[in-house]
Amino acid sequence: MTFEAASRAGVRADNRDVWVVIPLYNEATVIAEVVGGLHPDFPNVVCIDDGSRDGSGAVARGAGARVVSHPINLGQGAALQTGFEYALEHGAGYVVTFDADGQHRVQDAAAMVERARADDLAIVFGSRFLDDRTKPGLLKRIVLKTAVLVTNWTTRTRLTDAHNGLRVIREDALRRIKLKQDRMAHGTEIVQQLGRTGLPYAEQPVEVLYTDYSKSKGQSLLNSINILIELIIR
């Protein structure tokens, strides 16, 4: 192997071409731990502070993340779009979307990036339903399975977990994403837009960690169904 090739391999090994994008809204109690857990595997982390009122942005910055701030709360879809644009401006080859509340495992994200590289995939979707590690409650399972049915019906994808926030997106796919659903309905919208690219994708088994804290941040069943209806008729 030449020195140049070895250098490129080293860059990939430590994921210097990857940006982790974290939408951030009032997560001051957990965001430092989330950012700190990512840094050994992912040196580039950007948090989009979406109008937090609890100093989340300052905590994230103190933990070593880059921080881009929205002056008011615009919603997770808008935060992701801001993060995608920031990552592209800073030379991202891949983006990992990662939740701020501690639900995702860094090991899963790293394995997904490795698979994207090895299998030449433009998108790797995390799925909590490809193994039995994740234990969602009954109502949560109903919401998630409903989301899968609607998303598979309205997109070119065939997924087992349509609203998992852990994803790996390669630069060519990322440039085709223009999220307009600012609130939580972006979860189906992003799958729709990625499906329309026609680029290669796969799902990867991941574990979602349902803590008391993360459960307290979740949405109601009725609200989630309303989101799905909105996406079908818009």
C-alpha positions as CSV (number, residue, x, y, z in Angstrom):
1,M,0.0,0.0,0.0
2,T,1.3,3.4,-0.9
3,F,1.7,6.2,1.7
4,E,-1.1,8.1,0.1
5,A,-3.4,5.1,0.2
6,A,-2.5,4.4,3.8
7,S,-3.3,8.0,4.7
8,R,-6.7,7.7,3.1
9,A,-7.3,4.5,4.9
10,G,-6.4,6.2,8.2
11,V,-8.8,9.1,7.5
12,R,-11.6,6.6,6.9
13,A,-10.7,4.5,10.0
14,D,-11.2,7.5,12.3
15,N,-14.2,8.8,10.4
16,R,-12.8,12.3,9.6
17,D,-15.1,12.4,6.6
18,V,-18.2,11.8,8.7
19,W,-20.3,14.4,10.4
20,V,-22.8,13.4,13.2
21,V,-25.8,15.7,13.0
22,I,-27.8,16.1,16.3
23,P,-31.1,18.1,16.5
24,L,-31.0,19.6,20.0
25,Y,-33.9,21.1,22.0
26,N,-33.8,21.3,25.8
27,E,-31.5,18.3,26.4
28,A,-29.0,20.0,28.7
29,T,-29.1,17.2,31.2
30,V,-27.9,14.5,28.7
31,I,-26.3,16.1,25.7
32,A,-22.8,16.3,27.2
33,E,-22.8,12.5,27.7
34,V,-24.1,11.9,24.2
35,V,-21.5,14.1,22.6
36,G,-18.7,12.7,24.8
37,G,-19.7,9.2,23.8
38,L,-19.5,9.9,20.1
39,H,-16.1,11.6,20.0
40,P,-13.9,8.5,20.3
41,D,-15.5,7.2,17.0
42,F,-16.7,10.5,15.4
43,P,-14.5,13.6,15.8
44,N,-17.0,15.8,13.9
45,V,-20.3,16.4,15.8
46,V,-22.6,19.3,15.1
47,C,-25.6,20.0,17.3
48,I,-28.4,22.2,15.9
49,D,-29.6,24.1,19.0
50,D,-33.3,24.6,18.0
51,G,-34.3,27.4,20.3
52,S,-33.4,25.7,23.5
53,R,-34.3,27.5,26.7
54,D,-32.1,25.5,29.1
55,G,-28.6,26.2,27.8
56,S,-28.3,23.0,25.8
57,G,-26.2,24.7,23.1
58,A,-23.6,25.9,25.6
59,V,-23.4,22.4,27.2
60,A,-23.0,20.8,23.9
61,R,-20.2,23.2,22.9
62,G,-18.5,22.6,26.2
63,A,-18.6,18.9,25.5
64,G,-16.7,19.5,22.2
65,A,-19.5,19.7,19.6
66,R,-19.9,22.4,17.0
67,V,-23.1,24.3,17.6
68,V,-25.4,26.0,15.1
69,S,-28.3,27.9,16.8
70,H,-31.8,28.6,15.6
71,P,-33.1,31.7,17.5
72,I,-36.5,30.1,17.9
73,N,-37.8,26.5,17.9
74,L,-38.4,25.5,14.3
75,G,-38.7,21.7,14.8
76,Q,-36.6,18.6,14.2
77,G,-37.0,18.6,10.4
78,A,-35.7,22.2,10.2
79,A,-32.8,21.3,12.5
80,L,-31.8,18.4,10.5
81,Q,-31.9,20.4,7.3
82,T,-29.6,23.0,8.9
83,G,-27.3,20.3,10.0
84,F,-27.2,18.7,6.6
85,E,-26.3,22.0,5.0
86,Y,-23.6,22.6,7.6
87,A,-22.1,19.2,7.1
88,L,-22.0,19.6,3.3
89,E,-20.3,23.0,3.7
90,H,-17.6,21.3,5.8
91,G,-16.8,18.5,3.3
92,A,-18.9,15.6,4.7
93,G,-18.6,12.4,2.8
94,Y,-21.2,10.8,5.1
95,V,-23.7,12.1,7.7
96,V,-25.0,10.2,10.7
97,T,-28.3,11.5,12.1
98,F,-28.3,10.9,15.9
99,D,-30.9,11.7,18.6
100,A,-29.9,14.0,21.5
101,D,-31.7,12.0,24.2
102,G,-29.4,9.0,24.5
103,Q,-31.6,6.5,22.7
104,H,-29.0,5.5,20.1
105,R,-25.8,3.5,20.5
106,V,-22.5,4.8,19.1
107,Q,-21.5,1.2,18.3
108,D,-24.5,0.9,16.0
109,A,-23.7,4.1,14.2
110,A,-20.1,3.1,13.7
111,A,-21.2,-0.3,12.3
112,M,-23.6,1.4,9.9
113,V,-20.9,3.7,8.6
114,E,-18.6,0.7,8.1
115,R,-21.3,-1.1,6.2
116,A,-22.0,1.9,4.0
117,R,-18.4,2.0,3.0
118,A,-17.9,-1.8,2.5
119,D,-21.1,-2.3,0.5
120,D,-21.0,1.0,-1.4
121,L,-24.4,2.1,0.1
122,A,-25.7,5.6,-0.2
123,I,-28.1,5.1,2.8
124,V,-28.2,2.8,5.8
125,F,-31.3,2.9,7.9
126,G,-31.3,1.7,11.5
127,S,-34.0,-0.8,12.3
128,R,-35.0,-1.8,15.8
129,F,-37.2,-4.6,14.4
130,L,-34.4,-6.7,12.7
131,D,-33.5,-8.3,16.1
132,D,-35.1,-8.6,19.5
133,R,-32.9,-6.2,21.6
134,T,-35.3,-3.3,21.6
135,K,-38.5,-3.6,23.7
136,P,-41.0,-0.8,22.7
137,G,-44.3,-0.7,24.6
138,L,-47.4,-1.9,22.8
139,L,-48.7,1.6,21.8
140,K,-45.3,2.6,20.6
141,R,-45.1,-0.6,18.5
142,I,-48.5,0.2,17.0
143,V,-47.4,3.7,16.0
144,L,-44.1,2.5,14.6
145,K,-45.7,-0.4,12.6
146,T,-48.3,2.1,11.2
147,A,-45.5,4.4,10.2
148,V,-43.8,1.5,8.3
149,L,-47.0,0.6,6.4
150,V,-47.7,4.2,5.4
151,T,-44.0,4.9,4.5
152,N,-43.6,1.8,2.4
153,W,-46.9,2.6,0.6
154,T,-45.9,6.1,-0.3
155,T,-42.2,5.7,-1.1
156,R,-39.9,3.5,-3.1
157,T,-38.4,1.9,0.0
158,R,-39.3,-1.3,1.8
159,L,-38.3,-0.8,5.4
160,T,-39.1,-2.5,8.7
161,D,-38.6,0.6,10.8
162,A,-39.5,3.9,9.0
163,H,-39.1,6.3,11.9
164,N,-35.8,5.4,13.4
165,G,-33.7,8.5,13.9
166,L,-30.4,6.7,13.4
167,R,-29.3,6.8,9.7
168,V,-26.2,7.0,7.6
169,I,-26.5,9.1,4.5
170,R,-23.7,9.5,1.9
171,E,-22.9,12.9,0.4
172,D,-24.6,12.2,-3.0
173,A,-27.9,11.3,-1.4
174,L,-27.6,14.1,1.2
175,R,-27.5,16.7,-1.6
176,R,-30.9,15.6,-2.7
177,I,-32.7,16.1,0.6
178,K,-34.7,19.3,1.1
179,L,-36.9,18.9,4.1
180,K,-40.0,21.0,4.2
181,Q,-41.8,19.3,7.1
182,D,-40.3,21.2,10.0
183,R,-42.0,19.2,12.8
184,M,-41.9,15.4,13.4
185,A,-43.5,14.5,10.1
186,H,-40.0,14.9,8.6
187,G,-39.4,11.3,9.5
188,T,-41.5,10.0,6.6
189,E,-40.5,12.9,4.4
190,I,-36.8,12.1,4.6
191,V,-37.5,8.4,3.7
192,Q,-39.6,9.6,0.7
193,Q,-36.9,11.8,-0.6
194,L,-34.1,9.2,-0.1
195,G,-36.3,6.6,-1.8
196,R,-36.7,8.8,-4.9
197,T,-33.0,9.1,-5.4
198,G,-32.9,5.5,-6.6
199,L,-29.5,5.1,-4.8
200,P,-28.6,1.8,-3.0
201,Y,-29.8,1.4,0.6
202,A,-30.0,-1.2,3.3
203,E,-31.3,-1.6,6.8
204,Q,-29.0,-2.4,9.8
205,P,-30.1,-4.0,13.1
206,V,-29.8,-1.4,15.9
207,E,-30.9,-1.2,19.5
208,V,-33.0,1.8,20.8
209,L,-32.5,2.4,24.5
210,Y,-35.9,3.3,26.0
211,T,-35.0,5.1,29.3
212,D,-37.5,6.9,31.5
213,Y,-36.0,10.1,30.2
214,S,-36.3,9.3,26.5
215,K,-39.9,8.0,27.0
216,S,-40.8,11.3,28.6
217,K,-39.7,13.1,25.3
218,G,-41.9,10.9,23.1
219,Q,-45.2,11.7,21.3
220,S,-48.7,10.5,21.9
221,L,-50.2,7.8,19.7
222,L,-52.9,10.2,18.4
223,N,-50.3,12.8,17.5
224,S,-48.2,10.3,15.6
225,I,-51.2,9.0,13.6
226,N,-52.1,12.6,12.7
227,I,-48.6,13.1,11.4
228,L,-49.0,10.0,9.1
229,I,-52.4,11.3,7.8
230,E,-50.8,14.7,7.1
231,L,-48.1,13.1,5.0
232,I,-50.5,11.0,3.0
233,I,-52.8,13.9,2.0
234,R,-50.3,16.7,1.6
